[in-house]
Amino acid sequence: MSHSAGQLPVSLPPHFAYSSGQLHIDGVELDALARAHGTPLFVYSKAAMLSALSAYQRGLKGRDHQICYAMKANSTLAILQTLVQAGCGLDIVSGGELERALTAGVAPSKVIFSGVGKTRPEMRRALEVGIGCFNVESTAELDVLDEVARGMGLRAPVSIRVNPNVDPKTHPYISTGLKGNKFGIAHEEVLATYRHAAACSGLRVVGIDCHIGSQITEAAPYMDAMDRMLDLVDAIEAAGIPIEHLDLGGGLGIDYNGETPPDAGALWQALLQKLDTRGYGQRKIVIEPGRSLVGNAGACLTEVLYLKPGEQKNFLIVDAAMNDLPRPAMYQAFHKIVPLSPRDALAMKTWDVVGPVCESGDWIGRDRALDVQAGDRLAVLAAGAYCMSMASNYNTRGRAAEVLVDGGTSTLIRMRESTADQLRLESLLPVA
Ligand SMILES: *Cc1c(COP(=O)(O)O)cnc(C)c1O
């Protein structure tokens, strides 16, 4: 518990701490960053990302493996670069992400391409640069990829994404491994799909893949998914189709509000034990973690614009909004909100923290006890994943700036988007 005199105790993510009445990230004062760069401002700890990564690396130590960071969680170049330099490959879901990945310096062979709707030009570009694997989600996609690769005189490396039909016990919008959602190929069709792929001269089967959901806070769904996947590998290899790697996807949750997901290292120790027991101990492992590498490494700093106390609700209007922090509006997600410089809590009140966007869905936190005045600054915690990468220009709001803190120094890694940046691609109609 880290808290300042008078304020309600709030447990902070690692790398965040109060000292001398000011919230710091790795020893850097957040209020100073907000004054220097303005708000809303995303701030990330490089050490926090590397420490989250090292939990996976510890768990997988001594095994043939590749950690492919699912870059849709946060695709800012300097963040990709940080994880790539630490050994990560990248899991991409679009041609745009492929270009970002290459710009960040990833070896194309460490890129895997996921997603249900890859287009021909995206496939062509990924084949041209030589990515490591396409995770294919339907027979129709398999056939198009085969045709595109043959047209280039190449064989596309493929995994088939299987839908293991296990319940990850998470929010329905971020559950992907149950029957009845659009992801993956149903368990009972997998063998036939592999036979089909193996017979295509433009394809080379390299692996099998599943990804059961996001913000998973228990080990059991992973253990079940692994078992279901290995049952399939037994059958596929019995049919004479070798599987080089097993990809268990991503999805491990983080602590937003007291959740206690398993430690990545411990989870993998248990999963490796299962692999050993089932005779797959030597098989290459691929994983695609996103949120768990970056989520708790970042915060969004915002300034209180107005206090609007009311009969039923007190509203705290801040300068960050749903276009910066879409998770509450999209998933009713919870983010802790803490003051950068706590007051004495003499005037603690319960507030709904809301943004300036013209939507009732534009809220960031509900019923939060805070002692604040206009001009105070707050940190929205655990904002490293699925915030900046989902940010929009709704209400013609420029996207926020971003800063990376590394060992006591801070670097601006993305400038605040100006209105001119937003207007650049548009044109007025010619004057009649
Ligand atoms: C989103 C996604 C991931 C990453 O999920 P997290 O919950 O952020 O770890 C991994 N693989 C695929 C296919 C995804 O769509």
The ligand as an SDF file (V2000), in Angstrom:
LIG
                    3D

 15 15  0  0  0  0  0  0  0  0999 V2000
   -5.2020   -9.5740  -28.8410 C   0  0  0  0  0  0  0  0  0  0  0  0
   -4.4830  -10.8380  -29.1420 C   0  0  0  0  0  0  0  0  0  0  0  0
   -3.4040  -11.2580  -28.3520 C   0  0  0  0  0  0  0  0  0  0  0  0
   -2.9810  -10.5190  -27.1140 C   0  0  0  0  0  0  0  0  0  0  0  0
   -3.9460  -10.5510  -26.1190 O   0  0  0  0  0  0  0  0  0  0  0  0
   -3.6250   -9.9360  -24.6680 P   0  0  0  0  0  0  0  0  0  0  0  0
   -4.8540  -10.1680  -23.9080 O   0  0  0  0  0  0  0  0  0  0  0  0
   -3.3260   -8.5010  -24.8670 O   0  0  0  0  0  0  0  0  0  0  0  0
   -2.4470  -10.6880  -24.1410 O   0  0  0  0  0  0  0  0  0  0  0  0
   -2.7260  -12.3870  -28.7270 C   0  0  0  0  0  0  0  0  0  0  0  0
   -3.0960  -13.0980  -29.8280 N   0  0  0  0  0  0  0  0  0  0  0  0
   -4.1360  -12.7300  -30.6030 C   0  0  0  0  0  0  0  0  0  0  0  0
   -4.4830  -13.5470  -31.7770 C   0  0  0  0  0  0  0  0  0  0  0  0
   -4.8570  -11.6060  -30.2840 C   0  0  0  0  0  0  0  0  0  0  0  0
   -5.8970  -11.2520  -31.0480 O   0  0  0  0  0  0  0  0  0  0  0  0
  1  2  1  0
  2  3  1  0
  2 14  2  0
  3  4  1  0
  3 10  2  0
  4  5  1  0
  5  6  1  0
  6  7  2  0
  6  8  1  0
  6  9  1  0
 10 11  1  0
 11 12  2  0
 12 13  1  0
 12 14  1  0
 14 15  1  0
M  END
$$$$
